[in-house]
């Protein structure tokens, strides 16, 4: 394989990275995980270089944070310009225009022609927390519904809303009250004998039964849904299911909240993944790729809902910092100027075509799925039993890392390989990364045959 962008000399970690890893062990809690055992020196576009001079093609994108690429010139220019003027005043103390401009632009691109208002925060979890606060304030109800396998953060409320027990929840209880988990469709693992359409009907009925058997809808402030489950395994629900949940929210006065933290800003070929499903959420949470690596998040919502809270009830010291706002404004410019929504769709098409070909060749690939450039393959021990193969997944990722590709897993069983490459990736870089994935699968498959 003729690799021109990925280049790793020797085993990881290298000399400098090994020294830093030892320092890390002495000072950073082991509860803070890491993937590849090395440290970044520089990054640009879709290429990351480590402290030992190794080069990696980035298919992780800082867990979906770098849709416009590392260190985009327009983002750097905006940050330098802002730092020269002022770094922070606290929007609650002395306001600044970038907050207003970003809020206006987010409201303009969000689905729906209704009047909107925007609250800016720091992180994805903060955005979800505030969406919960806003929903409870507006409806005067306490209950919150999230979905099985969903991920919403690691704070107390968002950890409660998250499904994966280990490593996110185990030993960290008690959890926040009045949070309920509804079933979420997983077409690949539907019961035998059901067609996809029949399964979708079944899951719609299950959600309706959930509102009868598990919780009274009159007590629910909001239903919070990832349009595509991220950490849960890049699971794409059927359009009819999402629309049915939305309709039930409308029927019972529950707000529909789209958690777009990982799915937003051109990742699926649209600004927001929920646009693919033909509904208009009451609230949308955003973060990650909005800031191109700077901490910024937000809640976009209907004006009457957002205005229910009184002064001082929303906000925070660093919420909507000028640095994050300027980076986000640059991101929105880049998406428009470089047509990244279209690029997200075309990248996704190329990835899915490649993944489907791999699935025809290798028995360990049980399913390929995705929307736009949010794509994944599920690794199994056997295509008939669909038994998850976490070990093989880890081996594939380790081989990819060692050969210059940053890659992530996902799923409650840890057996899903997901890709979140920057959308500015070149076709050559994309192809080389896909070739490394194929080589990794071949290597692990052959090693399994030898061991047997």
ChimeraX attribute file (.defattr): number of C-alpha atoms within 10 A of each C-alpha:
attribute: neighborCount
match mode: 1-to-1
recipient: residues
	/A:1	7
	/A:2	7
	/A:3	15
	/A:4	10
	/A:5	17
	/A:6	24
	/A:7	17
	/A:8	19
	/A:9	13
	/A:10	11
	/A:11	9
	/A:12	18
	/A:13	19
	/A:14	20
	/A:15	14
	/A:16	14
	/A:17	18
	/A:18	17
	/A:19	12
	/A:20	17
	/A:21	16
	/A:22	10
	/A:23	11
	/A:24	12
	/A:25	10
	/A:26	10
	/A:27	8
	/A:28	11
	/A:29	9
	/A:30	10
	/A:31	7
	/A:32	6
	/A:33	8
	/A:34	8
	/A:35	12
	/A:36	16
	/A:37	15
	/A:38	22
	/A:39	18
	/A:40	15
	/A:41	13
	/A:42	14
	/A:43	18
	/A:44	13
	/A:45	22
	/A:46	26
	/A:47	24
	/A:48	24
	/A:49	22
	/A:50	19
	/A:51	18
	/A:52	19
	/A:53	16
	/A:54	21
	/A:55	25
	/A:56	25
	/A:57	30
	/A:58	31
	/A:59	24
	/A:60	20
	/A:61	29
	/A:62	19
	/A:63	19
	/A:64	24
	/A:65	27
	/A:66	29
	/A:67	32
	/A:68	32
	/A:69	25
	/A:70	24
	/A:71	17
	/A:72	19
	/A:73	14
	/A:74	16
	/A:75	25
	/A:76	16
	/A:77	14
	/A:78	19
	/A:79	20
	/A:80	13
	/A:81	13
	/A:82	19
	/A:83	12
	/A:84	8
	/A:85	8
	/A:86	11
	/A:87	12
	/A:88	17
	/A:89	14
	/A:90	17
	/A:91	19
	/A:92	15
	/A:93	8
	/A:94	8
	/A:95	13
	/A:96	18
	/A:97	12
	/A:98	20
	/A:99	23
	/A:100	15
	/A:101	14
	/A:102	23
	/A:103	22
	/A:104	14
	/A:105	13
	/A:106	22
	/A:107	21
	/A:108	15
	/A:109	12
	/A:110	20
	/A:111	21
	/A:112	15
	/A:113	11
	/A:114	12
	/A:115	11
	/A:116	23
	/A:117	19
	/A:118	24
	/A:119	21
	/A:120	30
	/A:121	27
	/A:122	23
	/A:123	21
	/A:124	26
	/A:125	24
	/A:126	27
	/A:127	28
	/A:128	32
	/A:129	19
	/A:130	21
	/A:131	26
	/A:132	24
	/A:133	16
	/A:134	24
	/A:135	29
	/A:136	22
	/A:137	18
	/A:138	17
	/A:139	18
	/A:140	12
	/A:141	17
	/A:142	18
	/A:143	22
	/A:144	25
	/A:145	23
	/A:146	25
	/A:147	20
	/A:148	20
	/A:149	24
	/A:150	27
	/A:151	24
	/A:152	28
	/A:153	20
	/A:154	16
	/A:155	15
	/A:156	17
	/A:157	20
	/A:158	23
	/A:159	21
	/A:160	27
	/A:161	28
	/A:162	25
	/A:163	21
	/A:164	20
	/A:165	14
	/A:166	9
	/A:167	10
	/A:168	16
	/A:169	17
	/A:170	9
	/A:171	9
	/A:172	12
	/A:173	10
	/A:174	9
	/A:175	14
	/A:176	12
	/A:177	11
	/A:178	15
	/A:179	20
	/A:180	18
	/A:181	20
	/A:182	21
	/A:183	14
	/A:184	22
	/A:185	24
	/A:186	19
	/A:187	19
	/A:188	14
	/A:189	9
	/A:190	16
	/A:191	10
	/A:192	7
	/A:193	8
	/A:194	12
	/A:195	12
	/A:196	13
	/A:197	12
	/A:198	12
	/A:199	20
	/A:200	22
	/A:201	15
	/A:202	16
	/A:203	21
	/A:204	21
	/A:205	13
	/A:206	17
	/A:207	20
	/A:208	16
	/A:209	13
	/A:210	17
	/A:211	17
	/A:212	11
	/A:213	10
	/A:214	12
	/A:215	19
	/A:216	12
	/A:217	22
	/A:218	14
	/A:219	17
	/A:220	26
	/A:221	27
	/A:222	27
	/A:223	25
	/A:224	25
	/A:225	23
	/A:226	27
	/A:227	26
	/A:228	24
	/A:229	25
	/A:230	25
	/A:231	23
	/A:232	21
	/A:233	27
	/A:234	28
	/A:235	27
	/A:236	20
	/A:237	18
	/A:238	19
	/A:239	15
	/A:240	15
	/A:241	21
	/A:242	20
	/A:243	16
	/A:244	17
	/A:245	17
	/A:246	20
	/A:247	15
	/A:248	18
	/A:249	18
	/A:250	13
	/A:251	10
	/A:252	15
	/A:253	16
	/A:254	26
	/A:255	25
	/A:256	25
	/A:257	28
	/A:258	27
	/A:259	31
	/A:260	26
	/A:261	27
	/A:262	29
	/A:263	32
	/A:264	26
	/A:265	27
	/A:266	28
	/A:267	34
	/A:268	30
	/A:269	27
	/A:270	20
	/A:271	22
	/A:272	25
	/A:273	25
	/A:274	26
	/A:275	17
	/A:276	13
	/A:277	15
	/A:278	13
	/A:279	16
	/A:280	19
	/A:281	21
	/A:282	23
	/A:283	27
	/A:284	29
	/A:285	29
	/A:286	29
	/A:287	33
	/A:288	27
	/A:289	30
	/A:290	30
	/A:291	27
	/A:292	27
	/A:293	23
	/A:294	23
	/A:295	23
	/A:296	30
	/A:297	30
	/A:298	28
	/A:299	30
	/A:300	27
	/A:301	27
	/A:302	19
	/A:303	14
	/A:304	12
	/A:305	19
	/A:306	23
	/A:307	16
	/A:308	15
	/A:309	16
	/A:310	9
	/A:311	9
	/A:312	8
	/A:313	11
	/A:314	16
	/A:315	18
	/A:316	16
	/A:317	14
	/A:318	18
	/A:319	24
	/A:320	29
	/A:321	25
	/A:322	25
	/A:323	23
	/A:324	29
	/A:325	30
	/A:326	27
	/A:327	28
	/A:328	28
	/A:329	22
	/A:330	24
	/A:331	25
	/A:332	21
	/A:333	14
	/A:334	17
	/A:335	20
	/A:336	12
	/A:337	9
	/A:338	13
	/A:339	15
	/A:340	26
	/A:341	21
	/A:342	19
	/A:343	22
	/A:344	26
	/A:345	20
	/A:346	17
	/A:347	26
	/A:348	24
	/A:349	17
	/A:350	16
	/A:351	20
	/A:352	22
	/A:353	12
	/A:354	16
	/A:355	22
	/A:356	15
	/A:357	11
	/A:358	19
	/A:359	18
	/A:360	11
	/A:361	11
	/A:362	15
	/A:363	15
	/A:364	25
	/A:365	24
	/A:366	22
	/A:367	19
	/A:368	24
	/A:369	19
	/A:370	21
	/A:371	22
	/A:372	25
	/A:373	28
	/A:374	30
	/A:375	26
	/A:376	26
	/A:377	27
	/A:378	28
	/A:379	29
	/A:380	23
	/A:381	17
	/A:382	14
	/A:383	15
	/A:384	9
	/A:385	9
	/A:386	17
	/A:387	15
	/A:388	22
	/A:389	19
	/A:390	20
	/A:391	14
	/A:392	19
	/A:393	25
	/A:394	18
	/A:395	15
	/A:396	26
	/A:397	22
	/A:398	21
	/A:399	19
	/A:400	26
	/A:401	25
	/A:402	23
	/A:403	26
	/A:404	26
	/A:405	29
	/A:406	27
	/A:407	26
	/A:408	25
	/A:409	24
	/A:410	22
	/A:411	22
	/A:412	18
	/A:413	15
	/A:414	20
	/A:415	22
	/A:416	29
	/A:417	24
	/A:418	26
	/A:419	27
	/A:420	25
	/A:421	33
	/A:422	30
	/A:423	31
	/A:424	23
	/A:425	21
	/A:426	13
	/A:427	11
	/A:428	12
	/A:429	19
	/A:430	22
	/A:431	16
	/A:432	21
	/A:433	26
	/A:434	20
	/A:435	17
	/A:436	23
	/A:437	23
	/A:438	17
	/A:439	17
	/A:440	22
	/A:441	24
	/A:442	16
	/A:443	14
	/A:444	19
	/A:445	16
	/A:446	12
	/A:447	11
	/A:448	11
	/A:449	8
	/A:450	8
	/A:451	6
	/A:452	6
